[in-house]
Every structure is written in structure tokens, then in C-alpha cells.
Amino acid sequence: MSVTATRKNLVKKSLAGLAAIGVVAYGSTIAYLTHFDHQGAPRLPTSSATWHDPKALAAFNAFRETRCDYCHTKTADLPSTSSCPSPIRS
């Protein structure tokens, strides 16, 4: 085997290894966030009137599933980019 072929083989194995590590890291991150994200989701108290209103309950379930509460609550810790000026004027 020539030196060039050996180097090409090493590069291929290195790239395959990096790709495998990336896939494992991505999958692990998704699994972790999915598990712990749903554990910390807001819950309705059993005495809430929302349980009796189908529209309000559907809205709450959508809010809980998409986790809008990360940014759309009064006590949310917003990222530093939230104070940057926006090029879009409303």
C-alpha cells in the first residue's frame, strides 16, 4: 500500500468517526431535551377552570407541548440577543 493510499484511508476513517460522533451527540442531545423538557413543562392545577373549556385546554396543551413559556412569560430569562435592535420595524 502506498503512502497516499494510507493517508486517504486514514482521512476516510477519521471523517467517518467524526460523523458517527456527531450523530451520537445529536441523538443524545435530543433524547435528553425531550425527556427533561417534558418533565419541566407547566401543569394545570386540578381546580383550574381551563379543564372545563375545550378551547382553553387546547391552547394550554399547545403552549405546553411547544414550550412557549421559555420566552413568553413574565419571568423568562431571555438570551442576550433579545436586546439587540431588529432590522424589522413593526
N, C-alpha and C positions, 0 to 999 in steps of 0.2 A: 504494500500500500504506500502510495506516495505521501509526502508531507502535505500537499494541497488537499488530497482526498481526506486525510486525517483531520485537517482543520475544518473542512466542510462538514464532516461528520460531527465534530465537536460543536460547531455552531448550530447544527440542526438539533442536536440533543439539548443544548443549552436553551434554545428557543422553545422547544417542546416542554422542557422543565419549567420555564418561566410561564408559559401558557397554562400548564397544569396548576401551578401555584396560584395564578390569577383566578382560575376557575374555582379552586377550593376556597380562596379568600372571599370571593364574591358570594358563593353559596353559603359560607359560614356567616357572613355579614347579614344576608337576607334572612337566614334561619333565626339568628339571634334577634334581629329587629322585629321580625314577625312575632316571635314568642313574647318578648318583653314589651313590645309596643302595645299589644292587646291586653297585657296584664295591667298596664297603667292607664287604660282608656277610662274616660269618665263614665260613671254609673248613675242611673236614676235611683233616687230613694223610692222605697216601696209605696210611700204615701204621696208621690208626685201625681198631679192631675194629668201629666203627659201620658200616663199609661192608658187613660180613657179617651184620648184624642188621637185617632189614627194618623192624621196629617202631622201632628206634632211629634208623635212617636217615630214616624218615618223620617222626619227631619233630624231628630236626635240620633237615630240609628245611622243615618248617612254621615252626620257630624262625627259620631264615634268611630265609624269604620275608616273614614278618610283622615282622621286625626287633625281636623282643622284647629283644634284647641291649642296646637303648638304655637300658632301665631295670632289667632283670633279670639283672644281672651284678654282681660284687663291685666292679668298678672303674668303674661307671657314674656319670657326673656328673648327679645328679638336679636338677630345677628347684627354685627356691626354694619353690614351693608344696608340695613333698613334706614339709616340716617343719611345715606348718600343721595344727592339730588338726582332726580329721574329726568331723562330726556323727554319723557312723555308728559304732556300737560293735560290735566283733567279739567 
